[in-house]
């Protein structure tokens, strides 16, 4: 069985450039950017307390 996966970055680049143009996306096919939705995550006092002494470990 032959390994068809690239082992190096150079091999990966060669593999990608060998793809037919119709299989490669063009800039016109990218979706339009949209605003990010607000994050549901909140930093609470309990979270801050967990890392309060972090500077002592750095």
C-alpha positions as CSV (number, residue, x, y, z in Angstrom):
1,X,0.0,0.0,0.0
2,X,1.4,3.4,-1.0
3,X,1.2,6.3,1.4
4,X,-0.4,9.2,-0.5
5,X,-0.2,11.8,2.4
6,X,2.4,14.5,2.3
7,X,5.2,14.0,4.8
8,X,6.7,17.5,4.5
9,X,5.3,21.0,3.9
10,X,7.0,21.1,0.5
11,X,5.2,17.9,-0.5
12,X,1.9,19.3,0.7
13,X,2.4,22.5,-1.3
14,X,3.3,20.4,-4.4
15,X,0.1,18.3,-3.9
16,X,-2.1,21.4,-3.6
17,X,-0.6,23.1,-6.6
18,X,-1.2,20.0,-8.7
19,X,-4.9,20.2,-8.1
20,X,-7.0,21.2,-11.1
21,X,-8.0,24.8,-11.1
22,X,-11.8,23.9,-10.9
23,X,-11.2,22.2,-7.6
24,X,-9.4,25.2,-6.0
25,X,-11.5,28.0,-4.6
26,X,-11.2,31.5,-5.9
27,X,-11.5,34.7,-3.9
28,X,-15.0,35.3,-5.5
29,X,-16.3,32.1,-3.9
30,X,-15.6,33.1,-0.3
31,X,-18.6,34.1,1.8
32,X,-19.0,37.7,2.8
33,X,-17.7,38.6,6.3
34,X,-20.3,39.2,8.9
35,X,-20.2,40.6,12.4
36,X,-19.4,38.1,15.2
37,X,-22.2,37.3,17.5
38,X,-21.8,38.4,21.2
39,X,-20.0,35.8,23.3
40,X,-22.1,34.0,25.9
41,X,-19.1,33.6,28.1
42,X,-18.7,35.8,31.2
43,X,-15.7,36.3,33.4
44,X,-16.9,36.0,37.0
45,X,-15.2,36.7,40.2
46,X,-14.7,33.0,40.7
47,X,-12.8,32.7,37.4
48,X,-10.6,35.6,38.4
49,X,-9.9,34.1,41.8
50,X,-8.7,30.8,40.2
51,X,-5.9,32.7,38.4
52,X,-5.3,35.4,41.0
53,X,-1.8,34.2,41.9
54,X,-0.8,33.2,38.4
55,X,2.1,35.7,38.3
56,X,3.8,33.7,41.0
57,X,4.2,30.8,38.6
58,X,5.4,32.8,35.6
